Amino acid sequence: MEISLTLFSHFDLPAMLHSDPTSFPLPILGSAVMPSFESEQNHRDDGDTNRSPIDDFELDNLDRGRGQASEGGKPGSSQQAELFETDPPPWELTVEADIATAKIVLSEAPYGPYDYRIPEQDREHIKPGMRVRVPLGRRRQPMIGWCISTQFGAVKQSGKLRDIVEILDDEPLCDPPLVRLVAWISHYYQTPMGQVFDTLIPSSVRANAGTRERSYLTPNESNCDEDQIEKLPKKQQSALRFLIAAARPMTASELMVHAECTRGPISALESKGFLKTMVRREMTTSTPMRWQKNDGEDTSAHTLSSEQRVALDRINAAIHSGKGKTLLLHGVTGSGKTEVYIRAIEHVVKFGRGAIVMVPEISLTPQTRGRFERRFDGVAVLHSQMTPAERHFQWQRIRRGEVQVVVGPRSAVFAPLPRLGLIVIDEEHDASFKQDTQPRYHARKVAHARAMSLGVPLILGSATPSMESWHATASGHAELITMKERIYNRPMPNVELVDLRIRDQRSRGAISRQLHQATVDTLKENGQVILLLNRRGFATTIQCPSCGHVVACPDCDMPLTHHRDGGKAVCHYCDYTIATPPWCPACRYDGIRYGGLGTQKLEVEVKARFPDARVARMDSDTMRRPGSHQRVLSAFRSGELNILLGTQMIAKGLDFPNVLLVGVINADSALHFPDFRAAERTFQLVTQVAGRTGRGSRGGRVVVQTFTPEHPAIQAASRHDYLQFATDEMVNRRKFNYPPLGSVARIIIRGVVEEVTEAVADSLVSRLEAARLALETEVRILGPAPPPISKLRGKYRFHILLQATQASILGETIRRATDSFTIPEKDDVQFVVDIDPMDML
């Protein structure tokens, strides 16, 4: 009997994390945020009572797996001797040692892991990363779980183990490195492994979307000797001989065509045992469409500038080192970062390896895909606007090794490339790389963990790097590569600030006099204009001027946004929708007022001011249909459109050489949010959208409208001065040890009854304080308090903020406080742990 190899034992998971490179401190956040391998080693060596989270994680699991230790087994125990022999006889030991077990985790509570016995016939087939059906408790139907390890040998209480009912996959959906990555994500982000597996493997893959079962016929070799064939009728002989000669499985319809017979002879061969039937599940989706005209650049080769050559040489050196390294490519907008990525990937492909390229927005996917498909034969795209069948088709191509480059948003970090050689994150600063549902992972951190595990480089590219990445270069956890000049030595666009507090600079609408005149001049020169307003809808508030009543969402207590399309008022947090009220719902006053400014209202004003211009709007309301991003951007690139207006999706990474003017309607939209990252996001947004102009030979200009032109973030953005902004911002972060100088976690508690929810939050704070005291650690606990959005989707919300100098301390405090924390089902209260939150609302 062959022994099934174990990927890793669940009990040895912490040891695996220590030995595996994924447990090293993440350079993107430095040792202050990730659990430091060195600091944890010092905890163990010094005998410090403040054990690292991974040490306690190991001890906890050992206790759970082994049960309570017996005092009678200790030396010097005074316990009375056993009257009868309790050790099992040798023949039972032999049988017990012959048991193969698998550890299974579930995506629904209870999450496991649980041990199950592997049936004899499945021992050679089951592997970690496969899905199985297992019985659980008294449930009538087996549950679907994930195998994380297999083990062969003695197991306590082996007679009580239940058998795995069914193995659902022919091959593992996750290879061993991805299974290890799941273990790391589960531990760091405090999410059950089963839920991480469900995030890692798309639902379309788990559901076999776009596939169907097809039956194939093969000759039964035991019956196919010449004497027996000669006894068959001629039609049956002809069909069987053709199938043998073909030397491949064929469907019945194929065989009927080639053997020139009906279904009867083939059915007769099956009934006589001359043919065997095998069932395969096959894809029915056709090959996806490749690049289109105007979805990317026209040329396929470029001459590198001196800065690009230096950057490429340093990346290639990291590739040849065979070690995991993080490189921050800080290049101004228009400096040619994408060409550096492509050349580096071309170098990786020469060695038979592949690459993952992540972009923050779906709107960037057509452009990026077009650029890469012009240069590589095998490119796969993964994003949420694909149909389930298309997504499954691409995923299977990637898994089979048919793909050289995978392009997509944050979920692309899990692409199952069999020989991954490089990971690239473009616009790495973008907040969309953070998942807002469980598991609340950050793709940048997960990409680093995966790259370090495989010993491959990770390239982070941005004109406005996140403070975490910038600090990582200063602390030695990442290597900085700078590109200060635009290609062809093109100048940076001139930025003009318009102070909206000055009446002379305002107009009756959203567009100031300066921006209006600049738009007129640009259209006369046959140039194109981009206008940014990061607000959807027509009017952001609906208020009665008589009684002051604001029309709000009953489930979220947030003002409804008036959408002119369809005459509706919509909550942008829960999609609650009503017809726009023609009068005040409270006092019936018929002069209700629509206040605030959204992209729909801006579109109406632009069309009225510039009637000859062809205008398109890009926001989440207009970009819902598949392919809508590509259609609008292609039309804009080809010159069919003069003015493109929209939300932040038009501010990132797009390259349009004929854009001569960029206008920012309101630069203060996110500046005064109750979030320590508000200034950073404002600087990044203004700088990024300003970089959309001046990319051609005709130059460009930027007009930024603001009520606070003196703010350091806006001043720095107007000068394209990232270094000054980062220096000033780091001083502000140091006052309170905000990231990247410390670690932050957030716990959101939500429930249907406000008083009960607050009581649960108070109870959780008490447990956190007790855990902090037991661990003797310095953790700052703030709250519980209602967040800025105190009610969401019908549930009241409270949140708790935790701060510490190290993520290991923070994680262990939360883990110890929530380990046995249970909430009565009648309370209907849930809590969510968000490690390294990007949103404080």
Secondary structure, DSSP 8 states (H G I E B T S, - for coil): ------S--GGGHHHHHHHSGGGS--TTT-TTTS--HHHHHHHHHHT-SS--HHHHHHHHHHHHHH-S--GGGSTT------SS--S--HHHHHHHHT-EEEEEEESSSS---EEEE--GGGTTT--TT-EEEE--TT-SS-EEEEEEEEEES--TTGGG--B--EE--SS-SS-HHHHHHHHHHHHHTT--HHHHHHHHS-HHHHTTTTEEEEEEEEE-TTT--HHHHHTS-HHHHHHHHHHHHHTS-B-HHHHHHHHT--HHHHHHHHHTTSEEEEEEEEE---------TTSS-S-S-----HHHHHHHHHHHHHHHHTS--EEEEEE-TTS-HHHHHHHHHHHHHTTT-EEEEE-S-TTHHHHHHHHHHTT-S-EEE--TTS-HHHHHHHHHHHHTT--SEEEESGGGGG---TTEEEEEEETTT-GGGB-SSSS--BHHHHHHHHHHHHT--EEEEESS--HHHHHHHHTTSSEEEEE-S-GGG----EEEEEETTSGGG--SSSS-HHHHHHHHHHHHTT-EEEEE----SSBSEEE-TTT--B-B-TTT--B-EEETTTTEEE-TTT--EEE--SS-TTT--S--EEES--HHHHHHHHHHH-TTS-EEEESTTT--STTHHHHHHHHHHTTS-SEEEESGGGSSS---TTEEEEEES-TTTTTTSSSTTHHHHHHHHHHHHHTTSS-STT--EEEEEES-TTSHHHHHHHTT-HHHHHHHHHHHHHHHT-TTSSEEEEEEEEESSHHHHHHHHHHHHHHHHHHHHHHT---EEEEEE--SS-EETTEEEEEEEEEES-HHHHHHHHHHHHTT----GGG-EEEEEEES-S---
